Amino acid sequence: MNDKEIMTNILNAVKGECDLMMHGAIESSTPDVHAAFTQGFNDALTLQSQIYAKMSEKGWYPAENAQQTQIDKVKQKYATQ
């Protein structure tokens, strides 16, 4: 397994953690539990962002910029709703 595959696996695991923490916060029944899940969610989001930045820096997670016409089309779609 190469470095890119390892980082991809870590990123996917952290994304899964984000999902679990978010749902834990949503479904929590007490303020203390909600705060714990919210803190875990924020920590996981921070880690996810750091992993993404490193992968992007190495060219392992390329992102394309949306064309202005695509942006305008989506804006128009939701402006009428």
N, C-alpha and C positions, 0 to 999 in steps of 0.2 A: 504494500500500500504506500503510495507516495504522499507527499505533504499536502497536496491539493485535496486528495481524497480524505485525508485525516481531518483537515479543516472543514470540509464539506460535512462530514459526519458530525463534528462538534457543533457546527452551526445548526444543523438539523435537530440535534438533541436540545440545544438551547431554545430553538423555536418551539419545540414541544413543551419545554419547561415554561416558556412564556404563556402558552395556551393553558396549561394546567393552573398556573398562578392567577391568570386573569379569571378563569372560571371559578377558582377557589374564592377570589375576592367577591365576585358577583353573587355566589351562593352562600357566603359566610353569614352566620346567624348572630354573631356578636361583634361589637366594635373592635375588640382585641384581635379576634381571628381575621376580621377584614383588614386591619392594619398590618398584620403579619403577612397575609397574602399580597397586599398592595406593595409592601416593601420588597418582598420576594420578586414580584412582577417587575418593579422598577429596576432591581438589581439585574434580573435576567435581560431586560431590555438594554441596559447599559452594556452588558457582556456581549449581547447579540450585535450591537452597534460596533463595538470594538473588533469583533471577529470579522464582520462585514468589511470594515475599513481596511483591515489587513489583507483580506482576500482581494478586495478591489485594487489595492495598491500593487499587488502582485499580478493583477490581470486575470485572476481566477474567478471573478464574479463581475463580468462586464455589465454595465447598464447603458441602455440607450436613452437618449433624450427624446421625449415626445415631440412630434412636429406641432407647430402652433395650430394648424388646421384641426388636428386631432383634439387638442386642448379646447379649442373653440367649440367643437362639435359636442363634447361632453358638457361643457358649461351651458350650452344652449339647451341640451336635453334636460338638465336638472333645473334650469331656470324656469322652464314651463310647467314644472310639476308642483 
